[in-house]
């Protein structure tokens, strides 16, 4: 079971090799404002919490600096790596400030029925669906005031269950450690085939290691999905969340469920068509101006995370 799970994570990391439409994104760093002393972890915690509170826009209380607006992705996963490595691939030279990646757009549902997002991030991953927070997972939970999930085990389970989220424990792996494969199951979402839905994906990293993964799980049209602590998740029913024209490899096919969990055929495409690409809002942001021409040249050479 663990081999299948880690294999799915690895396959997600090659998203940039596929062709077709994708969600566009922007990378920011959150710098100290007025030389106020605060750790990278605290700034990420405050930055993400305030971002959500102010309508998913950067707030004035922290200094958000755009460092790359050429991000593009069809699947959303980066295996655990060093923070420095991730930032070098993004062309970000600041290794001390929190990094935030934000993807926005509108997607068209490839099926009718219920599903939920499954994901995690080191340090945090959030998903907003049609103006509602439907997933928050990782080593911290900024919107509910938890800076370290490893120090608040019972509090994490209680607060996540209170909003319809689940903590998925993998066999032999503590759910606290995102880099080892623990996952959060989001709230249940109902969609209609061909319907269009707004989505925002936010990933935040403070220091040390970095990585994230976003998947989805089809659900039965009747009954409810488990929340709270999920001791024995059925990971065969979990598959990558994909947009655009990302291909399905034979390896990914093995991750699909071949039982009666779904209301429609498993042979149908589960690629969410991108119908509108939206950049993150510019309010209250500052843009670095030094070596502007050089920065433009570098952004053109940018390659997506692999």
C-alpha positions in Angstrom: 0.0 0.0 0.0 2.8 2.4 0.9 4.6 1.6 -2.4 1.5 2.5 -4.4 1.0 5.8 -2.4 4.6 6.9 -2.9 4.5 5.9 -6.5 1.5 8.2 -7.0 3.5 11.0 -5.4 6.4 10.5 -7.8 4.2 10.4 -10.9 2.7 13.8 -9.9 6.1 15.4 -10.0 6.5 15.0 -13.8 3.4 17.2 -14.6 5.4 19.8 -16.5 6.2 17.2 -19.2 2.6 17.2 -20.5 1.0 19.5 -22.9 -2.3 21.4 -22.9 -4.0 24.0 -20.8 -2.8 24.6 -17.2 -3.5 26.7 -14.2 -1.3 29.8 -14.0 0.3 30.8 -10.8 2.5 33.3 -9.0 5.3 32.9 -6.4 5.7 35.4 -3.5 8.0 35.8 -0.6 6.8 37.3 2.6 9.5 39.7 3.9 9.8 41.4 7.3 8.0 44.7 7.4 9.6 47.7 9.2 12.4 45.4 10.3 10.0 43.7 12.8 11.8 40.6 14.2 9.8 37.5 13.4 10.8 34.0 12.3 10.0 32.6 8.9 7.5 30.2 10.4 5.7 33.0 12.2 5.5 35.2 9.1 4.2 32.3 7.0 1.6 31.5 9.7 0.4 35.1 9.9 0.7 35.7 6.2 -1.6 32.7 5.2 -4.1 33.4 8.0 -4.4 37.1 7.0 -4.6 36.2 3.3 -7.6 34.0 3.9 -9.2 36.5 6.3 -9.0 39.4 3.8 -10.8 37.5 1.1 -7.8 35.5 -0.3 -5.8 38.7 -1.0 -2.4 39.8 0.4 -2.9 41.9 3.5 -1.2 45.2 4.4 0.1 43.8 7.7 2.9 41.9 5.9 5.2 42.7 2.9 4.3 40.4 0.0 6.9 40.5 -2.9 6.1 38.9 -6.2 9.2 37.0 -7.4 7.8 34.9 -10.3 4.5 35.2 -12.2 5.2 32.6 -14.9 4.2 29.5 -12.9 2.1 26.9 -14.8 0.9 23.5 -13.6 -1.4 20.7 -14.6 -0.9 18.5 -11.5 0.2 19.8 -8.1 2.9 17.9 -6.4 6.5 18.3 -5.5 8.2 15.4 -3.6 9.9 16.4 -0.4 13.1 18.3 -1.1 15.3 21.0 0.4 13.8 24.5 0.5 16.8 25.9 -1.3 16.4 23.4 -4.1 12.8 24.3 -4.7 13.6 28.0 -4.7 16.5 27.6 -7.1 14.2 25.9 -9.6 11.8 28.9 -9.2 14.5 31.4 -9.7 14.1 32.7 -6.2 17.3 33.9 -4.5 15.8 34.6 -1.1 16.2 31.4 1.1 15.2 33.0 4.4 11.7 34.4 3.8 8.5 32.3 3.6 7.6 31.3 0.0 4.0 31.2 -1.1 2.8 29.7 -4.5 -0.7 30.6 -5.6 -2.6 29.0 -8.5 -6.0 30.4 -9.6 -8.5 29.6 -12.3 -11.8 28.2 -13.3 -12.2 24.5 -14.2 -14.9 22.4 -15.8 -16.0 19.2 -14.0 -15.4 16.0 -16.0 -18.1 14.1 -14.0 -21.3 14.5 -11.9 -21.2 13.4 -8.3 -19.2 13.9 -5.1 -15.5 14.1 -4.4 -13.1 15.6 -1.9 -9.5 16.9 -2.2 -6.8 14.9 -0.5 -3.5 16.7 0.2 -0.7 18.0 2.4 2.1 20.4 2.4 5.4 21.1 4.1 4.5 23.5 5.6 0.9 24.1 4.4 -1.5 23.5 1.5 -4.9 25.1 1.1 -7.6 24.8 -1.5 -10.5 27.2 -2.0 -13.4 26.0 -4.2 -16.1 28.4 -5.3 -15.2 30.8 -2.4 -15.1 28.1 0.3 -12.1 26.7 2.0 -12.4 22.9 1.3 -8.9 21.7 2.3 -6.2 22.8 4.7 -3.4 20.4 5.6 0.3 20.2 6.4 2.7 20.8 9.3 0.7 23.9 10.3 -2.9 25.0 10.1 -2.9 28.8 10.0 -6.6 29.5 9.7 -7.3 27.7 13.0 -4.3 29.0 14.8 -2.1 25.8 14.9 1.5 26.5 14.2 2.8 22.9 14.7 0.5 19.9 14.3 3.0 17.7 16.0 2.4 19.6 19.3 -1.4 19.6 19.0 -2.5 16.1 18.1 -5.9 16.0 19.8 -6.6 19.7 18.9 -5.8 19.0 15.2 -8.2 16.0 15.0 -11.0 18.0 16.8 -10.6 21.1 14.7 -10.3 19.3 11.4 -13.3 17.1 12.1 -15.3 20.2 13.1 -15.2 21.5 9.6 -15.7 18.1 7.9 -12.0 17.3 7.3 -10.3 14.0 7.9 -6.8 13.0 9.0 -5.7 10.0 6.9 -3.2 7.8 8.7 -0.9 5.8 6.4 0.2 2.3 7.6 3.3 2.7 9.7 3.5 6.5 9.2 2.5 9.1 11.7 0.0 11.5 10.2 1.9 14.4 11.7 4.7 14.3 9.2 3.8 15.7 5.8 7.1 14.8 4.2 6.4 11.1 5.0 3.1 10.9 3.3 0.4 11.8 5.8 -2.7 13.4 4.1 -5.7 15.6 5.0 -9.0 14.8 3.5 -11.1 17.9 2.7 -14.8 18.5 2.9 -17.2 16.9 0.5 -17.9 18.7 -2.8 -20.8 18.1 -5.2 -20.3 18.9 -8.9 -22.2 18.5 -12.1 -20.5 17.3 -15.3 -19.7 20.4 -17.5 -20.2 22.8 -14.6 -17.6 25.5 -14.1 -16.0 26.1 -10.7 -13.5 28.6 -9.3 -10.4 27.2 -7.7 -7.4 28.6 -5.8 -4.5 26.4 -4.6 -2.1 27.9 -2.1 1.1 26.3 -0.9 3.4 27.8 1.7 7.0 26.9 2.8 9.0 28.5 5.6 12.4 26.8 5.8 14.2 23.5 5.9 12.4 21.1 3.7 9.6 21.8 1.1 7.1 19.7 -0.7 3.3 19.3 -1.3 0.8 17.0 -3.0 -2.8 17.6 -4.1 -5.0 14.6 -5.0 -8.7 13.9 -5.2 -11.1 11.1 -4.2 -14.3 10.2 -5.9 -17.1 9.4 -3.5 -20.4 7.5 -3.5 -23.4 9.7 -4.3 -25.2 8.5 -1.1 -24.0 8.7 2.5 -21.2 10.8 3.9 -17.4 10.6 3.8 -15.5 9.9 7.0 -13.9 12.8 8.9 -11.8 13.1 12.0 -9.1 10.4 12.3 -9.3 8.0 9.4 -7.4 4.9 10.5 -7.6 2.8 7.3 -7.9 5.0 4.2 -8.6 3.3 0.9 -5.8 4.9 -1.1 -6.7 2.9 -4.3 -9.6 5.4 -4.6 -7.2 8.4 -4.5 -5.8 9.8 -7.8 -4.1 13.0 -8.9 -6.0 16.2 -9.3 -5.3 17.1 -12.9 -6.2 20.0 -15.2 -5.7 20.6 -18.9 -4.6 17.8 -21.1 -2.3 15.9 -18.7 -1.9 12.3 -20.0 -2.8 9.3 -18.0 0.0 6.8 -17.7 -0.4 3.1 -17.1 1.0 3.6 -13.6 -1.7 6.1 -12.8 -4.4 3.8 -14.1 -3.5 1.3 -11.4 -4.4 3.9 -8.8 -8.0 4.1 -9.9 -10.7 2.2 -8.2 -12.3 -0.7 -10.1 -15.1 -1.3 -7.7 -18.6 0.2 -7.4 -17.6 3.4 -5.5 -18.3 5.7 -8.5 -21.6 6.6 -10.0 -20.1 6.7 -13.5 -17.6 4.6 -15.5 -14.0 4.7 -14.3 -13.0 4.9 -18.0 -14.1 8.5 -18.3 -11.6 11.3 -18.2 -11.0 12.8 -14.8 -9.0 15.8 -16.2 -10.6 19.1 -15.3 -10.6 21.4 -18.3 -9.3 24.9 -17.6 -11.8 27.4 -18.9 -10.4 30.5 -17.3 -6.9 31.3 -16.0 -6.7 34.0 -13.3 -3.6 35.5 -11.8 -3.4 36.2 -8.1 -4.6 39.7 -7.1 -2.1 42.5 -7.1 -3.5 44.5 -4.1 -0.9 45.6 -1.5 2.0 43.9 -3.3 5.4 45.3 -4.1 7.5 44.3 -7.1 11.2 44.1 -7.0 12.6 46.5 -9.5 16.4 46.0 -9.3 17.8 44.4 -12.4 14.4 44.4 -14.0 15.6 43.4 -17.5 17.6 40.6 -16.1 14.6 39.4 -14.2 12.5 39.3 -17.3 15.1 37.3 -19.2 15.3 34.8 -16.3 11.5 34.4 -16.1 11.4 33.5 -19.8 13.9 30.7 -19.0 11.8 29.5 -16.1 11.0 25.8 -16.1 8.2 24.2 -14.1 9.0 22.2 -11.1 9.7 18.6 -11.9 
